[in-house]
Amino acid sequence: MNKESDYIFGMHPVIEAIKAGKQIDKLLIKKGLRGELYHDLMIVVNDYDIPWQIVPQEKLDYITRKNHQGVIAWVSLIEYQNIENLLPALFEGGADPLVILLDSVSDVRNFGAIVRSAACFGAHAIIIPEKNSARITGDAVKTSAGALNTFPICRVKSTTRCISYLKESGLKVIAATEKSDTSVSKSNLSGPAVIILGSEDKGISRELLDASDLQVSIPILEEGVGSLNVSVSAGILLYEIQRQRG
């Protein structure tokens, strides 16, 4: 159930929050909304590049019965960073960048656990899409053991364009998929790299799989289990990368 402290609602409060520089995780707008204030809202949303979604009124009413005026926004608990600013700084500092791209990982506890592993095993950033991604909640921060307060999280409009940028910047694109016949322990994971981890139900999208330079899997001894939890897979992959890096 949503807590009122998690979100703000109403045209003026949302517009003022955006203008004040608050980073918005998610903005829901009622389908068919019109009027001068709606026009003002959309100008601000576009100026500040806020991710938004059109939804039926029933969805907004389910979140709150108060006068939301057709607009509800969730303010982010963290400050997102820009991968295009972060990556050059890593290279200039002499690091081999290691970043993780999460393709529609939606469970907040999985997300928090991945951030915790990333911080423990020396990754430099996690990239998430604006849409179809876990919202950063108090549960996510708790599961990360507080790592989300300091670990760089980058949010992008297009994961495919982001992967193209990372490849052009010299990063090897490694997709973790149980469908691969190549074991992670027998793969060369050294050098600058981005690890792609897929969603809990659908895995990695075809577009990102096609864009990868290498596809690896984690061997599972018990065939009936299927596949590992995405946060567990992240920890194993990151450990193997650091082992190879020495």
MISE-531587 format. One record per residue (C-alpha): x, y, z; residue in three letters. Coordinates in Angstrom, 3 decimals, m for minus. Each point is the difference from the previous one (the first is absolute). Layout:
PADREN        u        v        w rest
PADREN        X        Y        Z  Ala
...
END
This chain:
PADREN        u        v        w rest
PADREN    0.000    0.000    0.000  Met
PADREN    1.272    3.485   m0.823  Asn
PADREN    0.890    2.379    2.819  Lys
PADREN   m0.770    3.704   m0.420  Glu
PADREN    3.624    0.801    0.852  Ser
PADREN    1.049   m1.905   m3.137  Asp
PADREN   m1.682    2.341   m2.459  Tyr
PADREN   m1.374    3.478   m0.657  Ile
PADREN   m3.146    0.854   m1.923  Phe
PADREN   m1.777    2.961   m1.536  Gly
PADREN    1.028    2.272   m2.861  Met
PADREN    1.665    2.806    1.956  His
PADREN    1.939   m2.191    2.500  Pro
PADREN    1.383   m2.183   m2.806  Val
PADREN    0.955    2.973   m2.183  Ile
PADREN    1.713    1.747    2.916  Glu
PADREN    1.859   m3.167    1.047  Ala
PADREN    1.408   m0.400   m3.513  Ile
PADREN    0.969    3.678   m0.212  Lys
PADREN    1.713   m0.301    3.403  Ala
PADREN    2.301   m2.639   m1.464  Gly
PADREN   m1.576   m3.065    1.608  Lys
PADREN    0.842   m3.122   m1.983  Gln
PADREN   m3.172   m1.830   m0.932  Ile
PADREN   m0.042   m3.795   m0.111  Asp
PADREN   m3.393   m0.331   m1.629  Lys
PADREN   m2.751    2.375   m1.115  Leu
PADREN   m3.527   m1.231   m0.722  Leu
PADREN   m2.387    2.220   m1.989  Ile
PADREN   m3.706   m0.688   m0.492  Lys
PADREN   m1.046   m0.913   m3.508  Lys
PADREN   m1.855    2.845   m1.719  Gly
PADREN    1.266    2.698    2.376  Leu
PADREN   m0.248    3.484   m1.522  Arg
PADREN    0.123    3.658    0.990  Gly
PADREN    2.459    2.813    0.679  Glu
PADREN    1.599   m1.634    3.030  Leu
PADREN    0.469   m3.239   m1.950  Tyr
PADREN    1.721    2.019   m2.716  His
PADREN    2.291    1.592    2.620  Asp
PADREN    0.756   m3.420    1.480  Leu
PADREN    1.016   m1.488   m3.348  Met
PADREN    2.301    2.938   m0.731  Ile
PADREN    1.809   m0.611    3.300  Val
PADREN    0.038   m3.779   m0.511  Val
PADREN    1.625    0.392   m3.415  Asn
PADREN    2.413    2.729    1.143  Asp
PADREN    1.255   m2.165    2.881  Tyr
PADREN   m0.155   m3.282   m1.926  Asp
PADREN   m2.324   m1.699    2.508  Ile
PADREN   m1.144   m3.582   m0.749  Pro
PADREN   m3.804   m0.090   m0.179  Trp
PADREN   m2.837   m2.368   m0.820  Gln
PADREN   m3.658    0.430   m0.984  Ile
PADREN   m2.328   m2.159    2.120  Val
PADREN   m3.769   m0.349    0.569  Pro
PADREN   m1.530    1.913    2.899  Gln
PADREN   m0.725   m3.274    1.798  Glu
PADREN    3.708   m0.589    0.509  Lys
PADREN    0.466    3.429    1.572  Leu
PADREN   m3.097   m0.453    2.195  Asp
PADREN    1.392   m3.318    1.232  Tyr
PADREN    3.159    1.779    1.189  Ile
PADREN   m1.846    2.812    1.759  Thr
PADREN   m3.598    1.112    0.386  Arg
PADREN    1.078    3.571    0.648  Lys
PADREN   m0.248    2.753   m2.631  Asn
PADREN    2.974   m1.008   m2.158  His
PADREN   m1.234    2.076   m2.980  Gln
PADREN    1.103   m2.791   m2.312  Gly
PADREN    3.686    0.167    0.968  Val
PADREN    2.090   m2.092    2.422  Ile
PADREN    3.817    0.039    0.201  Ala
PADREN    2.550   m1.953    2.020  Trp
PADREN    3.064    1.954    1.104  Val
PADREN    3.243   m1.983   m0.223  Ser
PADREN    1.875   m0.883    3.182  Leu
PADREN    3.311    0.342   m1.843  Ile
PADREN    1.640    2.312   m2.504  Glu
PADREN    0.485   m1.681   m3.364  Tyr
PADREN    3.293    0.421   m1.822  Gln
PADREN    0.833    0.278   m3.694  Asn
PADREN    1.978   m2.904   m1.452  Ile
PADREN    1.423    2.295   m2.678  Glu
PADREN    1.589    2.105    2.743  Asn
PADREN    1.014   m2.911    2.192  Leu
PADREN    1.724   m2.197   m2.598  Leu
PADREN    2.658    2.503   m1.196  Pro
PADREN    0.900    0.726    3.624  Ala
PADREN    0.579   m3.721    0.632  Leu
PADREN    2.309   m0.313   m3.007  Phe
PADREN    1.880    3.157    0.990  Glu
PADREN    0.494   m1.442    3.481  Gly
PADREN    1.647   m3.085   m1.463  Gly
PADREN   m2.848   m2.418    0.749  Ala
PADREN   m1.350   m2.775   m2.189  Asp
PADREN   m3.681    0.971    0.179  Pro
PADREN   m2.372   m2.712    1.164  Leu
PADREN   m3.666    0.915   m0.242  Val
PADREN   m3.226   m1.984    0.222  Ile
PADREN   m3.026    0.578   m2.181  Leu
PADREN   m3.280   m1.340    1.363  Leu
PADREN   m2.515   m0.804   m2.709  Asp
PADREN   m3.391    0.523    1.672  Ser
PADREN    0.846   m1.452    3.418  Val
PADREN   m3.162    0.937    1.884  Ser
PADREN    0.300   m1.518    3.480  Asp
PADREN    1.254    2.606    2.469  Val
PADREN    1.722   m2.563    2.236  Arg
PADREN    1.815   m1.578   m2.942  Asn
PADREN    1.066    3.475   m1.045  Phe
PADREN    1.277    0.854    3.481  Gly
PADREN    1.899   m3.284    0.246  Ala
PADREN    1.650    0.602   m3.394  Ile
PADREN    1.133    3.458    1.110  Val
PADREN    1.473   m1.508    3.165  Arg
PADREN    1.952   m2.613   m2.011  Ser
PADREN    1.132    2.635   m2.491  Ala
PADREN    1.411    2.137    2.793  Ala
PADREN    1.689   m2.984    1.674  Cys
PADREN    1.656   m1.299   m3.167  Phe
PADREN    1.314    3.268   m1.393  Gly
PADREN   m2.479    0.866   m2.739  Ala
PADREN   m0.203    3.690   m0.838  His
PADREN   m3.651    0.608   m0.911  Ala
PADREN   m3.377   m1.558   m0.726  Ile
PADREN   m2.086    1.104   m2.968  Ile
PADREN   m3.781   m0.325   m0.020  Ile
PADREN   m2.666    0.954   m2.563  Pro
PADREN   m2.493    2.750    0.755  Glu
PADREN   m2.910   m2.383   m0.546  Lys
PADREN   m0.589   m3.566    1.207  Asn
PADREN    2.544    0.218    2.785  Ser
PADREN   m0.157   m0.413    3.756  Ala
PADREN   m0.833    3.236    1.768  Arg
PADREN    2.580    0.958    2.588  Ile
PADREN   m1.882   m0.317    3.262  Thr
PADREN    0.930   m0.285    3.641  Gly
PADREN   m0.079   m3.790   m0.399  Asp
PADREN    2.551    0.215   m2.809  Ala
PADREN    2.289    2.205    2.118  Val
PADREN   m0.336   m2.392    2.949  Lys
PADREN    0.746   m3.081   m2.128  Thr
PADREN    3.066    1.744   m1.415  Ser
PADREN    1.286    0.414    3.581  Ala
PADREN    0.131    3.736   m0.616  Gly
PADREN    2.138   m0.271   m3.145  Ala
PADREN   m2.683    1.805   m2.019  Leu
PADREN    0.779    3.175    1.945  Asn
PADREN    3.424    0.246   m1.647  Thr
PADREN    0.215   m2.448   m2.916  Phe
PADREN   m0.444    1.633   m3.450  Pro
PADREN   m3.315   m0.816   m1.697  Ile
PADREN   m0.492    1.255   m3.559  Cys
PADREN   m3.420    0.169   m1.635  Arg
PADREN   m0.320   m0.004   m3.807  Val
PADREN   m2.851    0.405   m2.484  Lys
PADREN    1.262   m2.719   m2.349  Ser
PADREN    2.070   m2.989    1.111  Thr
PADREN    0.858   m0.872   m3.629  Thr
PADREN    1.426    3.469   m0.634  Arg
PADREN    1.852   m0.191    3.314  Cys
PADREN    1.573   m3.335   m0.982  Ile
PADREN    1.098    1.525   m3.316  Ser
PADREN    1.663    2.845    1.894  Tyr
PADREN    1.756   m2.410    2.365  Leu
PADREN    1.278   m2.131   m2.897  Lys
PADREN    1.286    3.097   m1.801  Glu
PADREN    1.763    0.942    3.251  Ser
PADREN    1.897   m3.293    0.012  Gly
PADREN   m2.055   m2.131    2.393  Leu
PADREN   m0.584   m3.688   m0.699  Lys
PADREN   m3.720   m0.818    0.201  Val
PADREN   m0.596   m3.224    1.955  Ile
PADREN   m3.535   m1.389    0.202  Ala
PADREN   m0.826   m2.451    2.783  Ala
PADREN   m2.495   m2.553   m1.288  Thr
PADREN   m0.724   m3.598    0.946  Glu
PADREN   m0.495   m0.721   m3.720  Lys
PADREN    3.715    0.402   m0.692  Ser
PADREN    2.219   m3.083   m0.279  Asp
PADREN    3.043    2.011    1.094  Thr
PADREN    0.790   m0.286    3.694  Ser
PADREN    0.913    3.213    1.791  Val
PADREN    3.076   m1.687    1.520  Ser
PADREN    1.345   m0.825   m3.470  Lys
PADREN   m0.541    3.489   m1.435  Ser
PADREN    2.405    2.908   m0.210  Asn
PADREN   m1.644    2.679    2.150  Leu
PADREN    3.030    2.261    0.360  Ser
PADREN    0.179    3.596   m1.166  Gly
PADREN   m2.657    2.740   m0.053  Pro
PADREN   m3.411   m1.651   m0.018  Ala
PADREN   m3.739    0.420    0.398  Val
PADREN   m1.978   m2.939    1.378  Ile
PADREN   m3.625   m0.301   m1.138  Ile
PADREN   m2.424   m1.712    2.382  Leu
PADREN   m3.561   m0.706   m1.087  Gly
PADREN   m3.383    0.318    1.649  Ser
PADREN   m1.298   m2.593    2.426  Glu
PADREN   m2.578   m1.417   m2.417  Asp
PADREN    1.126    0.717   m3.571  Lys
PADREN    3.781    0.193    0.259  Gly
PADREN    1.998    2.234   m2.358  Ile
PADREN   m1.782    1.530   m2.993  Ser
PADREN    0.887   m1.201   m3.489  Arg
PADREN    1.377    3.447   m0.946  Glu
PADREN    2.502   m0.021    2.847  Leu
PADREN    0.969   m3.636   m0.566  Leu
PADREN    0.709    0.800   m3.647  Asp
PADREN    2.139    2.964    1.066  Ala
PADREN    2.133   m2.052    2.412  Ser
PADREN    3.587   m1.011   m0.762  Asp
PADREN   m0.148   m3.045    2.257  Leu
PADREN   m2.782   m2.089    1.545  Gln
PADREN    0.786   m2.006    3.128  Val
PADREN   m1.857   m2.298    2.353  Ser
PADREN    0.481   m1.269    3.545  Ile
PADREN    0.008   m3.820    0.111  Pro
PADREN   m2.767   m1.474    2.159  Ile
PADREN    0.345   m3.565    1.292  Leu
PADREN   m3.694   m0.580    0.706  Glu
PADREN   m1.829    0.087   m3.331  Glu
PADREN   m3.458    0.297    1.518  Gly
PADREN    0.791    3.347    1.642  Val
PADREN   m0.089    1.950   m3.275  Gly
PADREN    1.984    3.193    0.509  Ser
PADREN    1.563    1.993    2.818  Leu
PADREN   m1.524    3.064    1.576  Asn
PADREN    1.313    3.101   m1.796  Val
PADREN    1.618    1.449    3.132  Ser
PADREN    1.797   m3.296    0.694  Val
PADREN    1.199   m0.096   m3.613  Ser
PADREN    1.318    3.532    0.362  Ala
PADREN    2.087   m0.929    3.044  Gly
PADREN    1.509   m3.054   m1.700  Ile
PADREN    0.851    1.895   m3.188  Leu
PADREN    1.552    2.909    1.857  Leu
PADREN    2.087   m2.336    2.152  Tyr
PADREN    1.293   m1.826   m3.086  Glu
PADREN    0.897    3.293   m1.693  Ile
PADREN    1.995    1.171    3.013  Gln
PADREN    1.663   m3.405    0.286  Arg
PADREN    1.171    0.268   m3.604  Gln
PADREN    1.135    3.567    0.529  Arg
PADREN    2.038   m1.133    2.978  Gly
END
